[in-house]
Amino acid sequence: MTTHRDVAVSLSKALSLEQPPIAISFVDRLPSGVQMWSGSVPAGCRFWQEAATRTFATSARQHDLCAIGIHTHNLEPTAATNTDLGTALKVFADLGYVRPEDVPQIPVLAKRSPFVIYGPLAETETVPDVAMLFVDAGQTLILSEAAQQMEGGTIPAMGRPACAVVPQAINSGRAALSLGCCGARAYLDVLTPDVALFAVPGSKLAAFTERVVALANANGILTRFHTLRRDQVDRGQRPTVAESLAAMGT
Protein backbone atom coordinates (compact mmCIF):
# COMPACT_ATOMS: atom_id res chain seq x y z
CA MET A 1 0.00 0.00 0.00
CA THR A 2 1.78 3.10 -1.23
CA THR A 3 -0.94 5.76 -1.19
CA HIS A 4 -3.72 6.80 1.12
CA ARG A 5 -6.14 5.86 -1.65
CA ASP A 6 -4.77 2.29 -1.48
CA VAL A 7 -5.17 2.32 2.30
CA ALA A 8 -8.73 3.69 2.14
CA VAL A 9 -9.77 1.15 -0.49
CA SER A 10 -8.18 -1.72 1.47
CA LEU A 11 -9.90 -0.69 4.72
CA SER A 12 -13.26 -0.21 3.03
CA LYS A 13 -13.07 -3.55 1.25
CA ALA A 14 -11.71 -5.61 4.16
CA LEU A 15 -14.22 -4.20 6.65
CA SER A 16 -17.14 -3.64 4.23
CA LEU A 17 -17.39 -0.06 5.45
CA GLU A 18 -20.57 1.83 4.57
CA GLN A 19 -18.87 5.20 5.05
CA PRO A 20 -15.45 6.02 3.57
CA PRO A 21 -12.59 6.60 6.02
CA ILE A 22 -11.84 10.27 6.60
CA ALA A 23 -8.62 12.09 7.44
CA ILE A 24 -8.13 14.85 10.00
CA SER A 25 -5.01 17.04 10.09
CA PHE A 26 -4.05 19.94 12.33
CA VAL A 27 -1.83 22.42 10.49
CA ASP A 28 -0.17 25.78 11.02
CA ARG A 29 -0.77 26.99 7.46
CA LEU A 30 -3.20 26.16 4.71
CA PRO A 31 -1.95 23.92 1.88
CA SER A 32 -2.35 25.28 -1.62
CA GLY A 33 -5.70 24.47 -3.20
CA VAL A 34 -7.56 23.61 0.02
CA GLN A 35 -10.68 25.73 0.39
CA MET A 36 -11.95 27.08 3.70
CA TRP A 37 -15.29 25.80 4.93
CA SER A 38 -18.19 28.18 4.39
CA GLY A 39 -21.39 28.01 6.33
CA SER A 40 -22.31 27.04 9.86
CA VAL A 41 -22.41 23.75 11.75
CA PRO A 42 -23.75 23.08 15.25
CA ALA A 43 -20.52 21.34 16.30
CA GLY A 44 -17.12 20.45 14.89
CA CYS A 45 -18.00 16.75 14.85
CA ARG A 46 -20.35 17.51 11.96
CA PHE A 47 -17.26 18.07 9.83
CA TRP A 48 -16.58 14.31 10.07
CA GLN A 49 -19.70 13.66 8.05
CA GLU A 50 -18.99 16.42 5.53
CA ALA A 51 -15.42 15.12 5.08
CA ALA A 52 -16.68 11.96 3.39
CA THR A 53 -17.26 13.82 0.13
CA ARG A 54 -14.71 16.65 -0.08
CA THR A 55 -11.58 18.16 1.45
CA PHE A 56 -11.80 21.50 3.25
CA ALA A 57 -10.13 23.50 5.99
CA THR A 58 -11.60 25.06 9.11
CA SER A 59 -10.38 27.64 11.58
CA ALA A 60 -11.34 27.87 15.23
CA ARG A 61 -14.18 30.23 14.40
CA GLN A 62 -15.97 27.57 12.33
CA HIS A 63 -16.04 25.45 15.52
CA ASP A 64 -17.38 28.20 17.78
CA LEU A 65 -20.88 26.78 18.24
CA CYS A 66 -19.45 23.87 20.24
CA ALA A 67 -17.28 25.08 23.11
CA ILE A 68 -16.59 21.44 24.07
CA GLY A 69 -14.98 20.80 20.68
CA ILE A 70 -12.96 24.02 20.97
CA HIS A 71 -11.70 22.67 24.29
CA THR A 72 -10.85 19.08 23.23
CA HIS A 73 -9.18 20.23 20.01
CA ASN A 74 -7.25 22.97 21.82
CA LEU A 75 -8.46 25.58 19.34
CA GLU A 76 -8.12 29.28 20.08
CA PRO A 77 -11.08 30.23 22.30
CA THR A 78 -12.89 33.52 22.52
CA ALA A 79 -14.56 35.14 25.51
CA ALA A 80 -17.88 33.86 24.15
CA THR A 81 -16.70 30.26 23.77
CA ASN A 82 -15.17 30.34 27.26
CA THR A 83 -18.52 31.51 28.61
CA ASP A 84 -20.32 28.78 26.67
CA LEU A 85 -17.89 26.16 27.99
CA GLY A 86 -18.50 27.24 31.57
CA THR A 87 -22.27 27.25 31.05
CA ALA A 88 -22.22 23.82 29.40
CA LEU A 89 -20.06 22.29 32.12
CA LYS A 90 -22.38 23.68 34.81
CA VAL A 91 -25.40 22.13 33.10
CA PHE A 92 -23.52 18.83 32.70
CA ALA A 93 -22.57 18.89 36.38
CA ASP A 94 -26.13 19.65 37.47
CA LEU A 95 -27.30 16.64 35.45
CA GLY A 96 -24.55 14.42 36.83
CA TYR A 97 -23.35 13.97 33.21
CA VAL A 98 -19.88 15.47 33.60
CA ARG A 99 -18.86 16.07 37.19
CA PRO A 100 -16.12 18.60 38.01
CA GLU A 101 -13.70 15.75 38.79
CA ASP A 102 -14.39 14.25 35.34
CA VAL A 103 -13.21 17.29 33.38
CA PRO A 104 -9.43 16.73 33.80
CA GLN A 105 -9.86 13.20 32.42
CA ILE A 106 -11.22 14.44 29.08
CA PRO A 107 -8.42 14.32 26.47
CA VAL A 108 -7.30 17.67 25.07
CA LEU A 109 -5.01 17.96 22.07
CA ALA A 110 -1.49 18.73 23.28
CA LYS A 111 -0.61 21.16 20.48
CA ARG A 112 -2.62 24.16 19.32
CA SER A 113 -2.96 24.70 15.57
CA PRO A 114 -4.87 27.45 13.76
CA PHE A 115 -6.41 25.17 11.11
CA VAL A 116 -8.01 21.74 10.91
CA ILE A 117 -8.25 20.00 7.54
CA TYR A 118 -10.91 17.38 6.89
CA GLY A 119 -11.43 15.18 3.86
CA PRO A 120 -11.70 11.68 2.44
CA LEU A 121 -8.69 9.60 3.40
CA ALA A 122 -8.45 8.49 -0.23
CA GLU A 123 -7.78 12.09 -1.32
CA THR A 124 -5.22 12.92 1.37
CA GLU A 125 -1.73 13.47 0.00
CA THR A 126 0.12 13.96 3.28
CA VAL A 127 0.08 11.79 6.39
CA PRO A 128 -2.94 12.88 8.45
CA ASP A 129 -2.84 13.21 12.21
CA VAL A 130 -5.67 10.72 12.50
CA ALA A 131 -7.92 8.61 10.30
CA MET A 132 -11.52 8.17 11.40
CA LEU A 133 -13.72 5.18 10.59
CA PHE A 134 -17.46 4.78 11.15
CA VAL A 135 -17.87 1.18 12.29
CA ASP A 136 -20.27 -1.39 13.67
CA ALA A 137 -19.54 -4.05 16.29
CA GLY A 138 -18.32 -6.66 13.81
CA GLN A 139 -15.92 -4.21 12.16
CA THR A 140 -14.73 -3.02 15.57
CA LEU A 141 -13.90 -6.63 16.44
CA ILE A 142 -11.36 -6.79 13.62
CA LEU A 143 -9.99 -3.32 14.32
CA SER A 144 -9.54 -4.08 18.02
CA GLU A 145 -7.72 -7.32 17.18
CA ALA A 146 -5.37 -5.35 14.92
CA ALA A 147 -4.76 -2.80 17.67
CA GLN A 148 -4.02 -5.53 20.24
CA GLN A 149 -1.49 -7.15 17.92
CA MET A 150 0.23 -3.90 16.98
CA GLU A 151 0.09 -1.99 20.24
CA GLY A 152 -0.43 -4.53 22.99
CA GLY A 153 -3.18 -4.26 25.56
CA THR A 154 -6.73 -3.19 24.80
CA ILE A 155 -7.99 -0.02 23.20
CA PRO A 156 -9.98 2.49 25.25
CA ALA A 157 -13.73 2.49 24.62
CA MET A 158 -14.60 6.12 25.22
CA GLY A 159 -17.88 7.89 25.84
CA ARG A 160 -18.65 11.60 25.95
CA PRO A 161 -17.55 13.75 24.33
CA ALA A 162 -17.16 12.00 20.98
CA CYS A 163 -14.66 14.61 19.76
CA ALA A 164 -12.23 13.56 22.51
CA VAL A 165 -11.34 10.45 20.51
CA VAL A 166 -9.27 12.68 18.20
CA PRO A 167 -6.87 14.04 20.87
CA GLN A 168 -6.86 10.63 22.54
CA ALA A 169 -5.47 8.95 19.41
CA ILE A 170 -3.09 11.79 18.54
CA ASN A 171 -1.70 12.37 22.03
CA SER A 172 -1.23 8.66 22.79
CA GLY A 173 -0.15 7.54 19.33
CA ARG A 174 -2.53 4.60 19.76
CA ALA A 175 -5.87 3.63 18.24
CA ALA A 176 -9.01 4.54 20.16
CA LEU A 177 -12.70 3.69 20.00
CA SER A 178 -15.46 6.18 20.77
CA LEU A 179 -19.02 5.11 21.40
CA GLY A 180 -20.03 8.65 20.56
CA CYS A 181 -22.07 11.03 22.67
CA CYS A 182 -25.64 12.26 22.58
CA GLY A 183 -24.54 15.51 20.95
CA ALA A 184 -22.65 13.88 18.09
CA ARG A 185 -25.53 11.46 17.54
CA ALA A 186 -27.89 14.43 17.24
CA TYR A 187 -25.62 16.32 14.83
CA LEU A 188 -24.43 13.50 12.53
CA ASP A 189 -26.91 11.62 10.35
CA VAL A 190 -24.37 8.83 9.81
CA LEU A 191 -23.85 8.26 13.54
CA THR A 192 -26.82 5.94 13.95
CA PRO A 193 -27.31 3.87 17.14
CA ASP A 194 -25.37 0.92 15.68
CA VAL A 195 -22.35 3.01 14.64
CA ALA A 196 -19.23 3.90 16.64
CA LEU A 197 -16.05 5.82 15.82
CA PHE A 198 -12.60 4.30 15.48
CA ALA A 199 -9.56 6.58 15.28
CA VAL A 200 -6.13 5.48 14.06
CA PRO A 201 -3.00 7.69 14.26
CA GLY A 202 -1.91 8.54 10.73
CA SER A 203 1.68 7.48 11.37
CA LYS A 204 0.52 3.89 11.97
CA LEU A 205 -2.12 3.73 9.28
CA ALA A 206 -0.34 1.70 6.59
CA ALA A 207 0.91 -1.03 8.94
CA PHE A 208 -2.42 -1.02 10.78
CA THR A 209 -4.29 -1.55 7.52
CA GLU A 210 -2.11 -4.53 6.61
CA ARG A 211 -3.08 -6.16 9.91
CA VAL A 212 -6.76 -5.35 9.34
CA VAL A 213 -6.73 -6.96 5.90
CA ALA A 214 -5.09 -10.12 7.25
CA LEU A 215 -7.42 -10.33 10.24
CA ALA A 216 -10.53 -9.67 8.16
CA ASN A 217 -9.58 -12.59 5.91
CA ALA A 218 -8.94 -14.82 8.93
CA ASN A 219 -12.23 -13.81 10.55
CA GLY A 220 -14.08 -14.64 7.35
CA ILE A 221 -12.60 -18.14 7.19
CA LEU A 222 -13.12 -18.78 10.90
CA THR A 223 -16.72 -17.55 10.73
CA ARG A 224 -17.42 -20.17 8.07
CA PHE A 225 -15.71 -22.76 10.28
CA HIS A 226 -17.76 -21.90 13.35
CA THR A 227 -21.00 -21.68 11.35
CA LEU A 228 -20.37 -25.15 9.92
CA ARG A 229 -19.43 -26.48 13.34
CA ARG A 230 -22.62 -25.13 14.88
CA ASP A 231 -24.64 -26.82 12.15
CA GLN A 232 -22.82 -30.10 12.77
CA VAL A 233 -23.53 -29.97 16.51
CA ASP A 234 -27.15 -28.95 15.91
CA ARG A 235 -27.50 -32.11 13.82
CA GLY A 236 -26.28 -34.22 16.74
CA GLN A 237 -22.66 -34.64 15.68
CA ARG A 238 -19.59 -34.24 17.91
CA PRO A 239 -16.94 -33.30 15.37
CA THR A 240 -13.27 -32.82 16.10
CA VAL A 241 -11.63 -29.66 14.83
CA ALA A 242 -9.98 -31.71 12.10
CA GLU A 243 -13.33 -33.13 11.02
CA SER A 244 -14.90 -29.68 10.82
CA LEU A 245 -11.92 -28.41 8.84
CA ALA A 246 -12.23 -31.36 6.48
CA ALA A 247 -15.95 -30.62 6.01
CA MET A 248 -15.09 -27.03 5.04
CA GLY A 249 -13.05 -28.35 2.15
CA THR A 250 -15.89 -30.35 0.64
BELBEL-V580481 format. One record per backbone hydrogen bond with DSSP energy under -1.0 kcal/mol. NH is the residue of the N-H (numbers start at 1). CO is the residue of the C=O. E is the energy in kcal/mol with one decimal. If there is no record, write none. Layout:
BEGIN
NH:CO:E
NH:CO:E
END
This chain:
BEGIN
7:3:-2.0
8:4:-2.8
9:5:-2.7
10:6:-2.5
11:7:-2.7
12:8:-2.5
13:9:-2.5
14:10:-2.8
15:11:-2.3
17:12:-1.4
22:132:-2.4
23:119:-3.2
24:130:-2.6
25:117:-2.3
27:115:-2.1
34:31:-1.6
37:57:-3.0
46:43:-1.7
47:44:-1.8
48:45:-1.5
50:46:-1.8
51:47:-2.1
52:49:-1.3
53:50:-1.4
56:118:-2.6
57:35:-2.6
58:116:-2.5
62:59:-1.2
63:60:-1.7
66:63:-2.1
70:66:-1.9
71:67:-1.9
72:68:-2.8
73:69:-2.3
74:71:-1.2
75:70:-2.2
82:78:-2.4
83:79:-1.9
84:80:-2.5
85:81:-2.6
86:82:-2.2
87:83:-2.5
88:84:-3.0
89:85:-2.7
90:86:-1.8
91:87:-2.2
92:88:-2.8
93:89:-2.4
94:90:-2.6
95:91:-1.9
97:92:-2.6
102:99:-2.0
105:102:-1.5
106:103:-1.7
109:72:-2.9
115:27:-1.8
116:58:-2.5
117:25:-3.3
118:56:-2.8
119:23:-1.3
121:21:-2.4
123:120:-1.5
124:121:-1.5
129:24:-1.2
130:24:-1.8
131:200:-2.7
132:22:-2.5
133:198:-2.5
135:196:-2.4
140:136:-2.4
141:137:-1.9
142:138:-1.2
143:139:-2.2
144:140:-3.0
145:141:-1.8
146:142:-2.1
147:143:-2.3
148:144:-2.4
149:145:-2.0
150:146:-2.2
151:147:-3.1
152:148:-1.3
158:177:-3.2
164:161:-1.6
165:162:-1.9
166:163:-1.3
168:164:-2.0
169:165:-2.1
170:166:-2.3
171:167:-3.0
172:168:-1.8
173:169:-1.6
176:199:-2.1
177:156:-2.3
178:197:-3.2
179:158:-3.4
185:181:-2.3
186:182:-1.1
187:183:-1.9
188:184:-2.3
192:190:-1.6
195:192:-2.4
196:135:-3.2
197:178:-3.0
198:133:-2.5
199:176:-3.0
200:131:-2.5
202:129:-1.5
204:201:-1.6
205:202:-1.2
208:204:-2.6
209:205:-2.5
210:206:-1.8
211:207:-1.6
212:208:-2.2
213:209:-2.7
214:210:-1.9
215:211:-2.7
216:212:-2.7
217:213:-1.9
218:214:-2.1
219:215:-2.9
220:216:-1.9
221:217:-2.0
222:218:-2.8
223:219:-2.2
224:220:-1.6
225:221:-2.0
226:222:-2.8
227:223:-2.4
228:224:-2.4
229:225:-2.5
230:226:-2.4
231:227:-2.0
232:228:-2.5
233:229:-2.3
234:230:-2.9
235:231:-1.4
236:233:-2.1
237:232:-2.3
244:240:-2.2
245:241:-2.6
246:242:-2.3
247:243:-2.1
248:244:-1.5
250:247:-1.1
END
